[in-house]
């Protein structure tokens, strides 16, 4: 199978390529600045500049499956949510229609739905909505917090969990459903081969836990964690104050997403993985 992966140098993309190379696939990777430790075909592009259908056509010749793994957690001067999550993917999907790509797998985000409150989710939903209305055969995957070794956010939270006193945003009872990176990769690989296309799937872990419980689970030390609760109002004030520093995990939008909870229906995911043909 000939596969094009965008966002290939990211946490999801790297793990996906590593797994796919164990099978007989021809992989073409789109990356920006980072290098990849794989002997595969590579296009170096700036996703933010790929806004026209014609920009994508040279990369899609003979491609069977396109997997879009591009995602940013915070905006900067060159890369906005609107461009990275909506305009560039939509141009890619239009090019896929023109070149008759057999299947698109869009890695979106849990919360990219009608209840979306922040631009991160809203921009993801716009691309998802275009894909749903297209003539393509597609899967839209909406993962919860993706965890695993090598993930930057996961490493950050592991360090946080081992502090002598762990800070909690608000009461720490926000609900999450972390999904292991290897499980997410398995879901993507299932989407590549199943006949039952045109589905939106929330990719979540089996258990719903609170953020506070997760911090305790991540803690390497045997001692019970000590916590300090930081009310959300001063946290939002601090996030606004530090916004010029572009601290990706400490932004007003990320605090809003945390307060929304981050959970989905694991039963539906389990049924898909067990029953799809």
Secondary structure per residue as TSV (DSSP state, phi and psi in degrees):
chain	resnum	aa	ss	phi	psi
A	1	X	-	360.0	136.7
A	2	X	E	-95.5	119.2
A	3	X	E	-124.2	131.3
A	4	X	E	-106.8	126.8
A	5	X	E	-119.0	121.8
A	6	X	E	-97.6	152.0
A	7	X	S	68.0	33.0
A	8	X	T	-69.9	-20.9
A	9	X	T	-91.7	-0.9
A	10	X	S	-77.7	177.3
A	11	X	H	-58.9	-47.1
A	12	X	H	-69.2	-47.1
A	13	X	H	-59.5	-45.1
A	14	X	H	-61.8	-45.5
A	15	X	H	-67.6	-34.5
A	16	X	H	-66.2	-46.0
A	17	X	H	-61.4	-44.6
A	18	X	H	-56.1	-40.6
A	19	X	H	-73.6	-43.4
A	20	X	H	-65.6	-29.8
A	21	X	T	-68.1	-14.4
A	22	X	T	-76.1	-14.5
A	23	X	S	-110.2	176.3
A	24	X	S	-88.8	71.1
A	25	X	-	-119.4	148.9
A	26	X	E	-101.6	117.7
A	27	X	E	-111.0	131.9
A	28	X	E	-114.4	127.1
A	29	X	E	-112.4	136.3
A	30	X	E	-105.8	121.3
A	31	X	E	-132.4	166.2
A	32	X	S	-102.8	-81.3
A	33	X	S	-109.3	-36.1
A	34	X	-	-68.5	158.3
A	35	X	-	-98.4	163.9
A	36	X	-	-123.0	138.5
A	37	X	S	-88.1	38.3
A	38	X	S	-127.7	146.8
A	39	X	-	-91.0	81.6
A	40	X	S	-137.0	168.9
A	41	X	E	-73.4	132.6
A	42	X	E	-130.3	134.0
A	43	X	E	-109.6	126.6
A	44	X	E	-94.6	113.4
A	45	X	-	-137.6	159.3
A	46	X	-	-102.4	110.6
A	47	X	G	-52.8	-33.5
A	48	X	G	-67.5	-16.0
A	49	X	G	-98.9	-0.6
A	50	X	-	-99.9	67.9
A	51	X	-	-107.7	-0.3
A	52	X	S	-118.2	147.5
A	53	X	H	-51.6	-42.2
A	54	X	H	-67.8	-22.0
A	55	X	H	-63.0	-30.1
A	56	X	H	-93.9	-19.5
A	57	X	H	-55.9	-42.7
A	58	X	T	-61.8	-23.2
A	59	X	T	-89.0	-11.1
A	60	X	-	-102.9	0.5
A	61	X	T	-63.5	119.7
A	62	X	T	78.0	6.0
A	63	X	-	-80.1	133.1
A	64	X	-	-92.2	-42.7
A	65	X	E	-132.4	134.1
A	66	X	E	-112.7	129.8
A	67	X	E	-119.9	113.0
A	68	X	E	-96.1	109.9
A	69	X	-	-108.9	10.9
A	70	X	-	-72.0	133.8
A	71	X	-	-165.4	139.4
A	72	X	-	-120.1	144.6
A	73	X	S	-92.5	-17.6
A	74	X	S	-148.2	150.1
A	75	X	-	-84.1	158.0
A	76	X	-	-140.3	-172.7
A	77	X	S	-62.8	-30.6
A	78	X	S	-99.5	-21.1
A	79	X	-	-130.9	109.5
A	80	X	-	-103.7	160.1
A	81	X	H	-59.4	-42.7
A	82	X	I	-58.7	-42.3
A	83	X	I	-76.3	-49.4
A	84	X	I	-73.8	-33.9
A	85	X	I	-100.5	-20.5
A	86	X	I	-118.9	-64.1
A	87	X	I	-67.2	-47.0
A	88	X	H	-66.5	-47.2
A	89	X	H	-60.8	-37.2
A	90	X	H	-64.2	-40.9
A	91	X	H	-61.4	-40.5
A	92	X	H	-61.7	-45.2
A	93	X	H	-65.3	-37.4
A	94	X	H	-63.9	-40.4
A	95	X	H	-65.5	-36.2
A	96	X	H	-64.4	-37.1
A	97	X	H	-62.9	-43.4
A	98	X	H	-66.9	-34.9
A	99	X	H	-96.3	3.0
A	100	X	T	60.4	43.7
A	101	X	-	-61.5	137.3
A	102	X	S	-72.6	-34.1
A	103	X	E	-154.3	142.6
A	104	X	E	-116.9	132.7
A	105	X	E	-118.3	112.5
A	106	X	E	-102.5	116.1
A	107	X	E	-87.1	101.3
A	108	X	-	-96.1	-133.8
A	109	X	-	-156.5	143.1
A	110	X	T	-61.7	127.1
A	111	X	T	106.3	-7.9
A	112	X	-	-83.6	70.9
A	113	X	S	-143.6	-166.3
A	114	X	T	-66.5	-14.5
A	115	X	T	-92.6	4.0
A	116	X	-	-58.0	133.6
A	117	X	-	-113.2	-21.7
A	118	X	S	-116.5	158.1
A	119	X	H	-63.3	-31.1
A	120	X	H	-55.0	-51.0
A	121	X	H	-73.6	-40.3
A	122	X	H	-62.3	-41.3
A	123	X	H	-68.6	-39.2
A	124	X	H	-60.6	-43.1
A	125	X	H	-63.6	-36.0
A	126	X	H	-61.1	-44.2
A	127	X	H	-67.3	-40.6
A	128	X	H	-58.8	-44.3
A	129	X	H	-64.4	-39.2
A	130	X	H	-61.7	-44.9
A	131	X	H	-61.6	-41.2
A	132	X	H	-61.8	-33.8
A	133	X	H	-90.0	0.8
A	134	X	S	-84.2	176.6
A	135	X	S	-88.5	4.0
A	136	X	S	-79.4	161.7
A	137	X	-	-94.7	123.4
A	138	X	E	-141.7	160.7
A	139	X	E	-131.2	137.0
A	140	X	E	-115.6	115.5
A	141	X	E	-103.0	130.0
A	142	X	E	-118.4	87.4
A	143	X	E	-76.0	149.9
A	144	X	-	-77.4	-158.3
A	145	X	S	-62.4	118.0
A	146	X	E	-91.0	124.6
A	147	X	E	-123.0	156.5
A	148	X	-	152.9	161.1
A	149	X	T	-61.7	134.5
A	150	X	T	99.4	-11.7
A	151	X	-	-82.6	130.8
A	152	X	H	-64.3	-46.1
A	153	X	H	-67.2	-37.2
A	154	X	H	-63.5	-42.5
A	155	X	H	-62.5	-39.6
A	156	X	H	-61.8	-46.8
A	157	X	H	-68.4	-33.2
A	158	X	H	-64.0	-42.6
A	159	X	H	-63.0	-42.4
A	160	X	H	-61.4	-39.7
A	161	X	H	-68.2	-18.5
A	162	X	T	-102.4	10.6
A	163	X	S	-68.8	153.9
A	164	X	S	-57.4	-37.5
A	165	X	S	-131.5	125.0
A	166	X	E	-96.0	122.3
A	167	X	E	-74.6	137.2
A	168	X	E	-116.1	136.2
A	169	X	E	-79.1	118.4
A	170	X	T	66.6	-135.3
A	171	X	T	-88.6	-6.5
A	172	X	S	76.8	7.3
A	173	X	-	-95.5	11.0
A	174	X	-	-60.3	139.4
A	175	X	E	-93.2	135.8
A	176	X	E	-134.8	164.2
A	177	X	-	-142.4	66.7
A	178	X	-	-55.6	142.4
A	179	X	E	-118.1	130.7
A	180	X	E	-69.7	142.9
A	181	X	H	-57.9	-36.0
A	182	X	H	-69.1	-32.4
A	183	X	H	-68.6	-43.0
A	184	X	H	-61.3	-43.4
A	185	X	H	-59.9	-41.0
A	186	X	H	-62.9	-37.7
A	187	X	H	-65.6	-44.5
A	188	X	H	-59.8	-44.1
A	189	X	H	-64.6	-34.1
A	190	X	H	-65.7	-41.0
A	191	X	H	-63.8	-27.9
A	192	X	H	-66.7	-31.2
A	193	X	H	-113.9	-18.4
A	194	X	-	-71.1	149.8
A	195	X	S	-81.0	-18.5
A	196	X	-	-87.9	77.7
A	197	X	-	-83.6	-171.2
A	198	X	S	57.2	58.5
A	199	X	E	-132.7	144.3
A	200	X	E	-106.4	123.6
A	201	X	E	-127.8	126.0
A	202	X	E	-80.0	120.5
A	203	X	E	-101.3	101.0
A	204	X	-	-132.6	160.4
A	205	X	-	-71.8	166.1
A	206	X	S	-68.6	-34.9
A	207	X	S	-111.0	138.3
A	208	X	-	-89.9	125.1
A	209	X	E	-132.5	163.3
A	210	X	E	-83.3	159.0
A	211	X	H	-57.8	-39.1
A	212	X	H	-62.9	-44.3
A	213	X	H	-63.1	-38.6
A	214	X	H	-63.9	-41.6
A	215	X	H	-59.3	-39.9
A	216	X	H	-66.4	-39.2
A	217	X	H	-65.3	-37.8
A	218	X	H	-72.6	-19.8
A	219	X	-	-66.1	123.4
A	220	X	-	-75.6	-33.3
A	221	X	S	-68.3	150.8
A	222	X	S	-76.4	-20.7
A	223	X	S	-70.8	150.3
A	224	X	-	-67.6	137.4
A	225	X	-	-69.2	145.4
A	226	X	-	-104.5	136.6
A	227	X	E	-120.9	153.6
A	228	X	E	-129.2	127.3
A	229	X	E	-89.1	128.1
A	230	X	E	-111.3	114.7
A	231	X	-	-55.3	148.7
A	232	X	H	-66.8	-31.3
A	233	X	H	-61.6	-51.7
A	234	X	H	-66.2	-28.5
A	235	X	H	-65.0	-41.4
A	236	X	H	-66.5	-37.5
A	237	X	H	-62.9	-44.3
A	238	X	H	-64.7	-40.7
A	239	X	H	-61.5	-41.0
A	240	X	H	-66.0	-39.9
A	241	X	H	-65.1	-36.8
A	242	X	T	-94.5	3.8
A	243	X	G	-56.0	-34.8
A	244	X	G	-62.1	-21.4
A	245	X	G	-81.0	-8.8
A	246	X	-	55.1	48.6
A	247	X	-	-78.7	104.8
A	248	X	T	-59.0	-39.6
A	249	X	T	-87.0	-7.7
A	250	X	S	-120.8	82.6
A	251	X	S	-135.5	160.6
A	252	X	H	-60.7	-39.9
A	253	X	H	-63.4	-41.7
A	254	X	H	-67.4	-33.7
A	255	X	H	-67.3	-38.3
A	256	X	H	-63.8	-43.9
A	257	X	H	-63.0	-37.0
A	258	X	H	-63.6	-43.7
A	259	X	H	-68.2	-24.4
A	260	X	T	-71.7	-15.2
A	261	X	-	73.6	161.1
A	262	X	B	-141.5	72.6
A	263	X	-	-134.5	156.4
A	264	X	-	-146.6	-168.8
A	265	X	-	-97.9	101.5
A	266	X	H	-65.2	-31.7
A	267	X	H	-58.9	-39.9
A	268	X	H	-65.6	-40.8
A	269	X	H	-64.0	-45.4
A	270	X	H	-60.6	-41.1
A	271	X	H	-64.1	-41.1
A	272	X	H	-62.7	-45.4
A	273	X	H	-67.5	-29.8
A	274	X	H	-88.1	-31.9
A	275	X	H	-110.9	-21.1
A	276	X	-	-64.3	142.1
A	277	X	-	-108.9	360.0
